[in-house]
Amino acid sequence: MRVSILPVLLLSLAASAADPMSVVDDGSSLTLKQGAAEVLSFRHAPMPPPEGQSPLFTRSGFIHPLRTPSGQVLTTIHPSDHIHHLGIWNPWTATKFNDRKIDYWNLKDGQGTVRFVKFEDVKKGPEEAGFTALLDFVDLKAPGGELVTLHERQTVSTAPVPAGLPAGFLTRFSSEQWCATDKPFTISTYRYGGFGFRARTDWNKDNSDYLTDAGKTRADGNSSKARWCRIQGTVDGKTCGVLFLAHPENFNYPEPIRIWPAKDHNGMVFFNFAPTQNRDWVLEPGKTHTRRYGIFAYDGEITAEQAEAVWKAFVR
């Protein structure tokens, strides 16, 4: 497939590719940078909810903000309609452990939560910036007190975009999960759960859109399967966006996706690679279960052909 790249994108890529990568930790969030530009921040300290909300909504171990090269913020946390939404985050919704149902996504009932434990590694550049973080899925109502049921290792890294691709920030996200006990952990079939993205709250059905590799949009994309999904919107009259990429070795690939149709929540933007949307997934003790995703944040617009080129580069 021949991909045409606008000259302005190539100029932008040439200007940004030489910038060194670095990492800054302010004690609450670890931020990946390319030159002076912030790529994303990973919140490792507990983040309390807005005033007046239940402390059950306190969480750590999520990405926010995600930025474009010009500095536009693409994510939001604790939106008023879904207080539990947290930028880019990776909890499961309907699970079974030891004959009990536990929800780690919707936090209001206090069934479960996910907590940052520690950093196992931090790469500080200059050619790559990233980290490896250990997180725990915690059963808050287990008989006898809180119990860790699942361990997760998230590895997140950003490096300059390869030559020949549109300008942007390309981040690789890997999730390794394994049972914390000698009992299996079952992720039950449910319409959402797993790798999720909540966009800035001023994006809606009038100023943003979705496009998948299969040509699906906001109108017909929900519950379809996708290798990639492009989400674009306008900010101050200018277009920017993010492209989400799924790796072929992921469970239930190509994965079902969850997006909000125009009639739901005024068409505000939510996206989720939901591999258990149409089937259960049993995580057996003694095995590590890995999923890999790409996050490509950019200014301007990218075509379907350019999105496909970015996906191919991510897979390689």
C-alpha positions in Angstrom: 0.0 0.0 0.0 1.4 3.4 -1.0 1.1 6.0 1.7 1.2 9.7 0.8 2.6 12.0 3.6 2.1 15.7 3.5 5.3 17.7 3.3 4.4 19.6 6.5 4.2 16.4 8.4 7.6 15.3 7.2 9.1 18.7 8.2 7.5 18.3 11.6 8.9 14.8 12.0 12.4 15.9 11.0 12.2 18.6 13.7 11.0 16.4 16.4 12.9 13.1 15.7 16.2 14.7 16.8 14.9 15.7 20.2 16.1 13.6 23.1 13.7 11.6 25.3 13.6 12.0 29.0 11.6 11.2 32.2 10.6 13.6 35.0 8.9 12.4 38.2 7.3 15.0 40.4 6.5 12.6 43.2 2.9 11.9 42.0 3.2 11.4 38.3 6.0 10.2 36.0 6.1 12.2 32.8 7.7 11.0 29.5 9.1 13.9 27.4 10.5 14.4 23.9 12.6 17.5 24.0 10.6 20.1 25.9 7.3 18.5 24.9 5.4 16.3 27.3 4.2 13.0 25.8 2.2 11.6 28.6 2.1 11.3 32.4 1.5 8.1 34.5 -0.1 8.8 37.8 1.5 6.5 40.4 0.3 8.3 43.6 -3.3 7.8 44.7 -5.5 10.3 43.0 -8.5 11.4 45.1 -11.8 12.0 43.4 -13.5 15.5 43.2 -14.7 17.0 46.4 -17.9 15.4 47.6 -17.4 12.1 45.9 -16.8 8.8 47.6 -13.2 7.9 48.5 -13.8 4.6 46.7 -13.1 6.5 43.5 -9.5 7.1 44.6 -7.1 5.3 42.2 -3.6 5.1 40.9 -1.8 3.5 38.0 -3.3 5.3 35.0 -2.2 7.6 32.1 -3.2 11.3 32.2 -2.6 13.6 30.5 -1.9 12.2 27.1 -0.8 15.0 24.8 -0.2 15.8 21.1 3.1 17.3 20.0 1.6 20.8 20.2 0.6 20.1 23.8 -3.1 19.5 23.4 -4.5 17.3 26.1 -6.5 14.3 24.8 -7.6 12.6 28.0 -9.7 13.5 31.0 -10.2 12.0 34.5 -13.1 11.9 36.9 -15.7 13.4 34.4 -19.0 14.2 36.1 -20.9 11.6 34.1 -18.5 8.7 34.9 -16.4 9.6 37.9 -14.5 6.3 37.6 -13.1 7.1 34.1 -9.4 7.8 34.3 -7.6 8.8 31.1 -6.1 5.6 29.7 -6.6 2.7 32.2 -6.8 -1.1 32.1 -9.2 -2.6 34.7 -11.6 -5.6 34.2 -15.3 -5.2 34.8 -17.0 -8.6 35.2 -14.7 -11.1 36.8 -15.0 -14.3 38.9 -12.6 -15.4 41.6 -13.1 -18.1 44.1 -16.8 -18.3 43.2 -17.3 -14.5 43.8 -18.0 -11.8 41.3 -15.7 -8.7 41.4 -15.9 -5.5 39.5 -12.6 -3.6 39.2 -13.9 -1.0 36.7 -16.9 0.5 38.4 -15.6 1.6 41.8 -18.7 2.9 43.5 -19.7 -0.4 45.0 -16.3 -1.0 46.5 -15.9 -4.5 45.2 -12.4 -4.1 43.7 -9.8 -1.7 42.7 -6.4 -1.5 41.0 -3.4 0.0 42.8 0.1 1.0 41.7 2.7 -1.0 43.7 6.1 0.1 42.4 8.3 0.9 39.4 10.4 -2.0 38.4 12.3 0.0 35.8 12.5 3.5 34.3 14.2 4.3 31.0 15.3 7.9 30.9 16.4 8.4 27.3 18.0 9.8 25.2 16.6 7.5 22.5 13.7 6.0 24.5 11.7 7.0 27.6 9.5 4.7 29.5 8.8 2.7 32.6 7.7 -0.7 33.9 5.2 -0.6 36.7 3.8 -3.3 38.9 0.0 -3.0 39.8 -2.3 -5.2 41.9 -5.9 -6.0 41.4 -7.4 -6.0 44.9 -10.6 -7.7 46.1 -11.8 -5.2 48.7 -14.5 -7.5 50.1 -12.7 -10.8 50.3 -13.5 -12.9 53.3 -10.9 -12.1 55.9 -10.0 -8.8 54.4 -8.5 -7.3 51.3 -6.9 -9.8 48.9 -4.7 -9.4 45.8 -6.1 -11.6 43.1 -4.2 -10.5 40.0 -0.8 -9.0 39.4 -0.1 -6.7 36.4 3.1 -5.4 34.9 2.6 -2.4 32.6 5.5 -1.4 30.3 5.1 1.9 28.6 7.7 3.4 26.3 8.0 6.2 23.8 10.6 6.8 21.1 10.9 9.1 18.1 8.5 8.1 15.3 10.3 6.1 12.4 11.0 8.1 9.2 8.2 7.9 6.6 5.3 8.1 9.1 3.2 11.0 10.1 4.5 13.2 12.8 3.3 12.4 16.3 4.1 10.6 19.6 4.1 6.8 19.3 3.8 5.0 22.6 3.9 1.3 23.2 1.7 -0.1 26.0 2.2 -3.7 27.2 0.1 -5.4 29.9 1.3 -8.7 31.5 -1.1 -10.2 33.9 -0.8 -13.3 36.1 -2.7 -14.9 39.0 -1.7 -13.8 42.4 -2.9 -17.0 44.0 -3.2 -20.7 43.0 -6.7 -20.2 41.8 -7.8 -19.1 38.3 -9.0 -15.6 37.6 -12.0 -15.5 35.1 -12.8 -12.5 33.0 -16.4 -12.9 32.1 -18.1 -11.8 28.9 -19.2 -8.2 29.2 -19.7 -5.3 26.9 -16.7 -3.3 28.2 -13.5 -3.9 30.2 -9.7 -3.8 29.7 -7.8 -1.1 27.8 -9.9 2.0 27.9 -9.7 5.7 26.9 -11.8 8.6 28.0 -11.3 11.7 25.9 -11.5 15.4 26.8 -15.1 16.3 27.7 -15.5 19.0 25.0 -15.4 16.3 22.3 -18.8 15.1 21.2 -20.9 13.9 18.2 -20.6 17.4 16.5 -16.8 17.9 16.6 -15.2 14.5 16.7 -15.3 11.1 14.9 -14.1 7.5 14.9 -12.7 5.4 12.1 -11.6 1.8 12.3 -9.5 -0.2 9.8 -12.8 -1.9 8.7 -14.3 1.5 7.9 -16.6 1.6 10.9 -17.5 5.0 12.5 -19.5 6.3 15.5 -22.7 5.2 13.6 -21.8 1.5 13.4 -18.5 0.9 15.2 -19.7 -0.3 18.6 -19.2 -4.0 19.1 -17.3 -4.3 15.8 -13.8 -5.8 15.6 -10.8 -3.6 14.9 -7.0 -3.7 14.4 -6.9 0.1 14.9 -9.2 2.9 15.7 -8.6 6.6 14.8 -10.3 9.2 17.0 -10.1 12.8 15.8 -11.6 16.0 17.1 -11.2 19.8 17.0 -9.7 22.0 19.7 -9.8 25.7 19.2 -10.8 25.1 15.6 -7.8 22.9 14.9 -7.9 19.1 14.4 -5.9 16.6 16.5 -6.3 13.0 17.5 -5.2 9.7 18.7 -4.8 6.3 17.0 -5.2 3.2 19.0 -3.4 0.0 17.7 -3.9 -3.6 18.7 -1.2 -6.3 18.3 -2.0 -9.5 16.4 -0.9 -11.7 19.3 -3.5 -10.3 21.7 -6.2 -12.4 23.0 -9.3 -12.6 20.8 -7.7 -10.6 18.0 -9.0 -8.6 16.2 -10.6 -7.4 19.3 -14.1 -6.2 19.8 -14.4 -2.5 20.6 -16.7 -0.4 22.7 -17.5 3.1 21.6 -20.4 5.4 22.6 -23.0 6.0 19.8 -24.1 9.5 19.1 -27.3 9.0 21.1 -25.3 8.1 24.3 -23.9 10.9 26.5 -24.3 13.4 23.7 -21.8 11.4 21.7 -18.9 12.2 24.0 -15.8 10.1 23.2 -15.1 6.8 24.9 -13.1 4.0 23.4 -12.2 0.5 24.7 -10.5 -2.5 23.2 -12.7 -5.1 24.9 -11.4 -8.6 24.2 -14.0 -10.2 26.5 -16.9 -8.5 24.9 -18.0 -11.7 23.3 -16.2 -14.5 25.2 -14.8 -15.4 28.6 -11.1 -15.5 29.3 -9.8 -17.7 32.0 -6.3 -16.7 33.4 -4.7 -19.9 34.7 -2.3 -19.9 37.6 1.3 -20.2 36.6 0.9 -18.5 33.2 1.5 -14.9 32.1 -1.1 -13.4 29.8 0.1 -10.5 27.6 -1.6 -7.8 25.6 0.1 -5.1 23.6 -1.3 -1.8 22.3 0.0 1.3 20.5 -1.0 4.9 21.2 -0.3 7.4 18.5 -1.1 11.0 19.4 -0.9 13.7 16.7 -1.9 17.2 15.5 -3.7 17.8 12.3 -5.4 14.9 10.4 -4.3 11.5 9.3 -5.9 9.4 6.6 -6.9 5.7 6.8 -3.8 4.9 4.7 -1.5 6.7 7.1 -3.2 5.0 10.1 -2.6 1.6 8.4 1.1 2.5 7.9 1.4 3.4 11.6 -0.2 0.1 12.6 2.2 -1.8 10.4 5.2 0.0 12.0 3.8 -0.8 15.5 3.5 -4.5 14.7 7.0 -4.6 13.2 
